[in-house]
Amino acid sequence: MKVCIAEKPSVAKEIARILKATNRKDGYFEGNGYQVTWTFGHLCTLKNPDDYTPDWKAWRMNSLPMIPPRFGIKLIDNDGVVKQFNTIKRLVDSCDEVINCGDAGIEGELIQRWVLTKAECKKPLKRLWISSMTDGAIQEGFDKLKEGKDFERLYAAGNARAIGDWLLGMNASRLYTLKYANGKGVLSIGRVQTPTLALIVRRYEEIQNFVSKPFWEIKTLYRGVVFSSTVGRFDSVEEANKVIEEIKTNLFEIVSFEQKKGTEAPPKLFDLTALQVECNKKFGYTADDTLKYIQSLYEKKMVTYPRVDTTFLPTDMYPKIEGILKNMEPYANFTAPLLGKTIKKSKKVFDDAKITDHHAIIPTGVKPSGLIVEEKRVYDLIARRFIAAFYPDCIVSNTTVLGMVATYEFKATGKVILEDGWRVLYPKKDSDGDNEPSDDQIMPHFEKGETGEHTPDLQEKQTQPPKMHTEATLLRAMETAGKQVEDDELRELMKENGIGRPSTRANIIETLFKRRFIVRERKNLVPTQTGIQLIHTIQNELLKSAELTGIWEKKLRQIEKGDYDARQFLDEMKEMVTQLVVEVKRENKRVIEIEPEVKPSEPEAKGEKDAEPGKAKKPRAKRTAEPKAEPESITCPKCGKGTMLKGKTAFGCSEYKSGCTFKVMFEQFGKQLTDKQLQTLLQKGKSPKIKGLTINGEDVTASLVLTNTFEVVVELT
């Protein structure tokens, strides 16, 4: 018997169907020589400090640094987790072979390996490694199973990352809380979290400290075209006026007229960060929301694996491109010109050297159906970007004109699109991220040596501060370790030194919100006083430097490649933590203002984590009243164990103390729902049609749907 272990029940169900293991058992499927079981995310976590010694249970300065002689893992304290683990262990103990079917990435490898380690698995191990959930991809993956030992380095990197985060998070969070929080709350410190906060704080303070200064620019109008002085800015109006007086009595002369044909290549395919950036810019989606929508599309088999950091495809994908394009029926008008002739094979799309675990996010060719409006938008971005990659370049005419007035030079540039190429996929009013059309002027024809009257203009302007970080700009900053990088190629090269991974960046940002280190003002990310004071208090530059943290990330990637020893990485982390404790203990005492958290009026269904990973946080305040159970008992759709309890503003799972995070607010999309509507949604996964829902400022009548990621969304038909 072969035991397959998937990362979640929905994936296990699909794998079991392909393998014809159709006999449903308690916690697994069986049939055709296979048993297909599942985890649900992490079943195991690193041990808590008090699991090593009772002396580490209390937060005491003299207990720091906490460095266990050997790190261990344990099951998460949850009855459902324990039950499922026991099922997995029983199956593993009696099987002939184990197939790791976790998500094909560093986190997926870590989740499954910890479970297998805890289960004391000694059986031969194979690895299913796929980039999409289509039937064909799953079957091909099983036909070409990889050896489990080929992923030892990936596991070593994931394990080193987790232990490194434990060492820093556990010690630094206790250290700064005890030293500076004055017993008023917890100051959470994290390897990626803290430098990300520092990026936001520094940008905010740059703006606060910015002093606007006036400057003047000279432009002149000749034959309907605006020319700008090549001198640039004038710092004094007197100097600028002197030039104006001189040029207004002289004719404008054309000294150079140059037209060159140019090309604009299609935008690169999406990696996860680029997709999150685009969704934030176009639709205002948070990074976390975008990740949920793309994960749902992946599980619905419509796109490939989303947690990727490359914008390229491998060359062995090229023969499959035509088939994918043929199946994209909703985009037939755009795919038709590509089909029936040879599809171009550009190095800007296909590059084996740029592929690590996975390729860029692309459609699978499965027809999109049953999608909510948010998923439709995300899918459309991916589909258009994919089709555009195989279109011809956009052909433009770039014009540069130089003129002279007296001794002063003026310049004008213009651009005309001669052939749309890939731009036919994007409406003129729309922009496509970094490939937005410019506002250059359409030029008439000029003759060298021609002269004529012109109209000078003196414009007063003010220097502008940098813009506040949005999630889009912050994601880019995390990707490039805080450096301002506009060039796609350079940004691609810097990804190895970025902070965080594509799969974790959304969660890092959400953690900063949860800790009340930042708040959202419209699209802007604004630090709270707690966040500002914390960054000012931290003297150790490594803790808050995006660039230095990027070095850690590079070392973790080197561990994956076998170019760096995981033990050396952890030794460096231990040394850093030890030194940090010594430094902070010597610092002068000061108090950081702790931003108050919003107290829940319903069951604490968010499952807020403590500063210490894997440890549940005790409630800050007792609820004023126990939630009332609904007369009709409703089983929690997420954990399947608890029942839904009615609070003041939401339904929440009765198992919230055991870690179930599910809750549904009474108000959805600007509409207060009735108990009956909510009951139907919770029991059937879809509400009846509801009037008065607000989408993008418009009232609509539509159903609410509970997605497979347990988010409530609008289904537009």
N, C-alpha and C positions, 0 to 999 in steps of 0.2 A: 504494500500500500504506500502511495506517495501522498504526503501532506503538504498542501499549499497554504501559505499564510499571507493573506491580503491585509491592507492597512485599514480597511473599513468594510462594513457589511455589504454596502452597495457594490463595491468592486468585487468582493468575494462572490456575490450572486452572479455577476457577469462572467467571471472566470469559470464558475461551476457550470453555467449554461454551455459555454464553449467546450468544456471538458466532458459534458454530459454526465456530470455528477448531480443528478436532479433530486436525489432523495434527501429531503430536509430533516436534519436532526437538531438536537438542542445545542446551538452554538456552532454548527458546521453543516456542510452539505457532503453527501457521499454518493459514490457511484463510479463505475467504469475504472476502478482501480485507484481512484483519487478520493481524498478527504480535503475539502476546502473550508478553512476556518479564517478567522480574522482577528485583528486587534481593532481598537477604535482610537487611533492616535496612540499616544504614549500609554502603555500599561505599566511601564517601569520608570523610575526616576532615580537620580542620585540620592543617596542617603542624606538625611538631615544631620546637622551637627550633633544633636543629642543621641543619634543612633550610634555614634562613635564613642562618646563618653557623656554621662549625665551632667558633667560640669559645664558642658557647652550649651545646655538648654537655656539657661539664663543669659541675658545680654550683659556681659561684664567686660570692661576694658582690659582687665588683667588676663582674660582668656584669649586675647588676640595676639598673634595671628592663629587661626584655626587651620592646621594643615594635617589632615589624617595621614598616617603612614601608608595606607593603601585605600584607595577609593572603592566604594561598593555601591551596588544598586539595590533597590527594593521595589516591591509592588506599590502602586498608588493605593492609598487607603480608601477603597470604595468597594462595596459588596459586588457590584456588577463587574468591576475589573478583576477581582479575585476569582469570581465564578468563570469568566471567560479564560483567564490564564490557566486555571485548573483543567479546562477543556483542552486548551492548546497543549499543555504538558502531557496529558493523558494520550493525545493523538501522536505527539512526537515520540513518546516512550515506546509506542507499539508499531511505529511505521518503519519502512525500509529506507526512505529518502525524504528530505525536507526541501521544499522549493520556496525560497523567499520571494514573495510577490508584492513586497512593499513598494511604495512610490520610488521611482528610479532617480534618486538623488541622495545627498548626504544625510538629510534628516530621515528620509525613509529607511535608509540603511541602518541608522542608529536605532530607530524605533524597533525594528525587527531583531537586530543583533542583541539588544538588551533583553528582549523577551526570550530569545533562544539561549542566551547566557544564563538567565534566571531559571530556565527550564532544564539546564544542564544537558543540552542537546549534544549528543556524540555521533549523530547520524550524518551520512553524506549530505552535503548542502549544495544545491543548485540555485541559480539566480535568474528570475524573469526580469528582463530589462527592456521595457517598451516605451515608446514616445507618444502613443495614442491608445485610446480605449476602443477602437473599432474592432469588430470581430476578426478581420483579417490580421490586424496588428497583434492581437492577443494570440491567435493561432500561430502566426509566424514566430512570435516570441517563445512559445512552448516548443516549436520545432527547432529553435536555435538557443536552447537554454545555455546559460553561461555557468562556469564553475564558481561556487561561492568564494573560494580562496582568491579569485581575481579581484575581489572588492574589499580585501583586508585593509588596504591603504585608505580607502574611502571611509571605512568604519573607524580606523585609527584617527583620521582627521576629525570626524564627527564626535568621537569620544573625547579627544583632546580639547575640542571647542567647548563641550559641555563642562568638563572638569575645570578648564580655564575660567569659564563664566562663573562656576560655583566658587572657585577660590577668590575671585575678585568681588563678586556680588555679595557673598556671605560676609567676608571680612570687611570690605569697604563700607557696605551698608550699615553694619553694626558700628564700625569705627566712627563714621561721620554722624550717625544718629546719636550715639553716646556722647560725642564731643560737642555737637553743635545744635541738637534739636531740643535740648532742655526738657526732655520728657513730654514734648507736645505732639509727637508723631514720629514717622519713619522717614529717613532720607535715603532713598534708594539710589544705589550706584551700580552702573553696569558697564561692561567692556565696550559696547556699542552705544548704549543708551546715553551715557554721559557726554561723549564727544558730539553726539547728535544734538543734544541739548545745547552744548557750547556753540555750535553753528548757529542756532536760532538766537541765542542770547547776544552773540557778537554782532550779528546782522541788525538786531533790534537796537543795540547801543550805538552802532554806526549811524543809524537813522536819527536817534535821539540827540546825538552829539554833533550832527551835521549842521553846519552854518551855511545857509544859502548866500551866494554872492552874485551880483549882477554881472553880466557880460553883454557885449554887443556884436552882432554879425552884420556884415554888409552883403546884400544881394542886389542884383539888378535884372530887369526884365528886358530881353531883346528878342523880337520876333515871336513873342508868346512863350518863350522859354526862360525859366528862372535860372540864372547863373549865380554861383556862390563864390565869394572871395576866397582864394586859396591861402590867404593869410591866416584864416581861421578866426578865432575869437579875439576881440579887443577888450582889454580890461578897463579902459576908461572911455567915457563918451566923448571927451575932448579929442582924443586920438582918432576915434572913429569918424567924428564930424569933420576933422581935417581932411580925411581921405574922401569923404562924401563931397566936400566942396571942390576938391581937385577933379574928381571923375565926372561930375555932372556937367562940366563944360567941355568934355571931350567925347569924341565918338567911340563907339564900341567896335572893335576889330576882331574878326575870326582869324585865329592864327593856326588852328589845327582842327580837323574834322575827321574822325576815325570811326569806322564801323567794322565790327568783327562778329562773325558767326560764332556762337557758343552753344554748349550743351548743358543740360541739367539732368543728372541721373535720377532715376526713381529713388524715393526714400528707402532706407534699409528696412528689412523685415523687423518685426517686433521681438524684443526680449521682454521680460516681465516689467522691468523698470520703465522702459520706453512706453509700454502700454499703459502703465499706471500714470505716467506723466501726461500722456495724451488724453486719457479719460478725465484727469483732473482739470486740464486746460479746457477741454471741450464741454464736459458735462458736470464738472464740479464733484465728481466721485472721489471719495477718499481712497488712499492706497489700499486700505483694508477691504473696502467695498469692491473695488476692481478685482482684487484677488479672489473674493468670493464668487463674483460673476464668472470669471475666467475658469475657476475651478469647477463650477457647475457646468460650463460649456464643455470642459474636458471630460467630465463624468458622463455627459450626454453624448459623447463620442464625436462632437462637432469640431473640436480643435485639438491640437497636439498638446503635449505636456507643457504646463505654463511656467513652472518655477525655473526659468532658464536665464542665463546671462550672456547668450550669444545671439547675434543677428544674422547668422549664416546657416546654410544647409549643407549637409555632406553630399559629395558627388554621387553616391549611390541612390540619392533621392531623385536625381534628375529623370530617370525613366518613369517615375510615378507622377510627375507634374501634370502631364497631359490628362491622365485619368482623373486627377483631382479637379482640374479645370472643367472637364466635361461634366462632372457631377454637380458643379455649382450652378444649378439651373436658375436660381433667382438673379444671377449675374450674367445670364446668357448674352445680353447685349455687349457686355465688356469682354467676355471670354471668346466670343465668336471670331474676332479678328486674329486671335492667337492660335486657334485650332485650324487644322488643315495645312499648316506649314510648320517648319522647324522652330521649336521654341528656343529662344536664345539661352545660352549657358554662360552667364556672366560670372567672373571671378568675384564680383561684388555680392553675389548671391551664394555661389557654391565655393566653399573653401574648407577642405578637410582639416587644415592646420588651425582653423579657428573654432573647431568643434571639440567640446570636452565630453560631458555626459549626454547632452541633448542638443538638438538643433533649435532654431528660431521657432516661434509660435506661428503656426499656419493652419488653415482649415484642413479637415480630413477628407472633405468631399461628401460627408453625410449631410443630407438636406436639413437645414435648420427648421425645427418645428417645436411647438409648445414652449416657446421662449417668452419670458417676460420682457417688458420694454427695455430694461437696463441690459439684459443679456443680448437683445437684438442689436443695440447700439455697439456693444463691445465686439460682437461677432462681425458687424459691418465694417468696423475699423480694421479688423484682422483680414477680412476677405478682400477689401479694396487694396490694402497694402500688399497682400500676396499677389493679386492679379497685376498690380502696377509694376511689380518687380520684373515682369517678363515683357512689358511694353517697351517701345523705343524711347530713347531719351527725348526730352523736350528740347526743341531747337529754338534758340533765341538769337536776336540781333542786339548786340551791345554797342551802344554809341557813346563816345566820349568827345566832347567839344571843349576846346580851350579858346578863351578870348582875352584881349587886352584892352584896358582903358588907361591911357597915359602909361604909367609904369606898373600898374597893378594887374595881376592875373586873375581871371575868373574861370570857373569850370562848371560844366553841366554834364550829367550822365542820363542815359535813357536805355530802356530795354523794350523790345517788342517780341512777343512770342510768335514765331513763324510757323512752327508745327507743335501742336499740343502734346503729342506723344502720350506719356503716362498721365498727364494732367487731365485727360478726358474723364478720368475716374473721380475727379474732385470738382464740385461746383465752384464757379468763379467766386462766389461770396464766401466759400469755405476756405480754410487754410489747412495745411497739412503739416503741422508741427514746424520743424526746422526748415521745411521746404516751402514756406509761405512765399507767394509771389511778391516781388518788391513793388514799391510805389514809384519806380523810376518813370520819368516823363517820356512820352512819345515825341520823337524829334522830327522836325522838318529837315530838309536837306540844306546844309550850309556850304558855301564856297570859301575856301581859304583866301584871305585877303579882303573879303567883303567888309564893309563898314556901315554903320547906321546909328540912328538915335537910340537911346536906351533910357530906362527909368530906374535910377538907383533907389534903394530902400534901406534904411537903418532900423534894425530890429533889436529891441532890448529883451534879453532873456535872463533867467535865473538858473544857476547850477542846481541840479536835482539830487536828492539823496538816493542811495540804493533802495530798491523795493523790498518790502517785507517778504520773508520766505512764505511761499505756499507749499502745499504738499508736492506739487510738481517740481518746484525749484529745489526743495529740500532733498527729494529723491535723487535728483541730478547731483547735488552736492555730496550726498552720501556715496554715490557711484564713483565720484572723482576725488574723494577724500578732501572735500571742501574747496577744491580749485575750480575757478570759473573756466569751463572748457566748452566751447561752442562747436568745435570741429568734430565731426562724427568719428573720423579715423583715430584721432588722438584720444577721444573718449573711450573708444574700444580698447586701446592699448592700456589705459589707466584702470580698467575694471578690476584687474588683479589686485590693485592696491586700494580698492574702494572699501568702505566700512559697512559691515553687515553683508548679508547675502540677499539676492532678489527675493527669496522666500521669507526672509525675516524682517525686512525693512518696514513693511506695513505694521507688523506687530510692535516694532520698536517705537514707531510714532504713536500708536495707540497707547502704549505703556506710558509715554510722556504725558498724554492727556489724563490717563487714569491716576497718575501720581500727582496731578495738579501742578506739574512743572510748566505746562503750556496750556493755552486756551485758544480757541478758534474765533477770530473776528472776521466774519464773512469768509473769504478764502484764506486770509492771512493767519499765520501761526505766530502767536504772541506769547512771550515768556511771562510767567507770573513772578511775583516778588520772591517766592520760594526758589524758583528756577534760577533767577538772576543771582540771588545771594549764594546759592549753592555753587555756581560756577565761579563766583568771585572768591569763595572760601577755599576751594580746591587749589592748592598750590602746586601739586604734582602735575606737571604738564602732560605726562603720558596718559593720565586719566581723562583728559579733556581734549586732547589733540586728535583731530580726525586723521591727519597725516600719519602720526605715529601708530594710531590704531589700525590704519590701513596696512602697516607693516606686519602686524599680527595676522591680519587676514591673508596676506601674501604667504606667510609661513604656513598657515593651515592648508593653503592650496599646494604648497610645496610638499607637505606631508602626503597629500593625495597622490602626488606624482612620484613619491619615493625619494625626493631630493632633500628632505629634512626629517629629523628624528622627532617623533611626538614627545619622547621623554625630555629632550632638550627644550622643547617649547614649554612644557609644564615646569621644568626646573627654572626657566626664566620667569614664568608667572609666579612661582613660589617666592623667588628672590625679590621680585617687584613688590608683592604683597607684604613681605616681611619688612622691606625698607619703608613702604608706605606707612605701616603701623608705627614704626619708630618716628618718622617725620611728624605725623599728625599728633601723636602723644606729646611732642615737644612744642607744638603750636599754642599760641595764646587762645584762651577760651573766648568764644563769642557765640551769640545766639542767632540762628537762622529762623526767620518768620515762616511758620508752616501754614500753607494755604489750606483752609478747611475743606474737607470733602463733603459732597452732597450726601446727606443721609437718606437711605432708601425708605420709602413708605410702603413698599411691597416686599415679598421675599427677595433676599439677596441672591438673585439668580445669576448675577454677573460672574460669580465665582472669583472675586478679586484675589490676586495672588499677593503674598507678602513680598517684602524685599528679598527674601530668601527663596530661591527656586524650589518648587515642589512642596512648600509648606503653606497650609491654609492660614489666612489671616483672621484673627478674632474680630468680631464686630466691634466697631468703635462705640456704638450707642445701641441701647435696647430699643426695639420697636415699641411704639406706643400701644399698639394693639395687634393681636394675632390676626392673620388673614383668615377670612371666612371661606370655608369650602363651599363650592357650588353644590346645589341639591343633586344635580346629575354629575356623578363622578366621571372625570375625564382622565384617561391615562396619558402621561407625558409622551408626546410623539418622539422625543429625542432619546431619552434613556429607556423608555418602555417599562420603567419600574415605579416611578413616583406618580402621584396624581396632581392635577392642576389646582392650585389654590388661588383664590381671588383676593388681591390686595386692594389698595386704594386707587392705584393707577394702572395695574397690570395683573395678568395671570402669571404665576410662577410655579415651577416644579417643587413639590414637597421634598425632593431629594437635594435641594440646593446646598444643604450643609455637607452632603456627601460629594459635592462637586458638579452636579448637573447645572448647566448654565442657561437653561432654556427659560425664556419668558416672552410674553406677548403683551404689548401695551394696549390699553383700551382705545387710545387715539391712534389712528393710522391714516397717513396722508391727509391730515387736516379734518378727519371725520371721526366723531365719537361713535364707536361701534356698539351695537346692542349685545346683550349676553347671548342671544340666539345666534347672531352672526359670528361671534367669537367661538361659540361651541361648535358650530359647523366647520369653521376653519380648522380648529384643533382636532376634530374627529375625522374629517374627510380630507384635510389638506387643502381645501378650496372653499371659499365662501360663496354664497349666492351673489348675484350682481348687486352692487351697492352704489347708490346715487351720492353725488357730492364729494367724491374723492378729488383731491387737488394734485395735478401733475403739471409741473412747469408753469404754475400759475393759472392753469385752466381746470375747470370742473369737468369731471368725466364720470361716466357710469361704467364700472368694471368689477371684475371679481378680484379678490385677494387670494394669493397662492402662497402656501408654505413650501419653500424650496427644499432640496435635499441637503442644503447647508443650514436649514432651519431659520431662514430669513423670511420675513413677510414682504412680498412684493406685489405689484399690480400686474395683472395679466390683461393686456389690451388685445382685443380681437378685431 
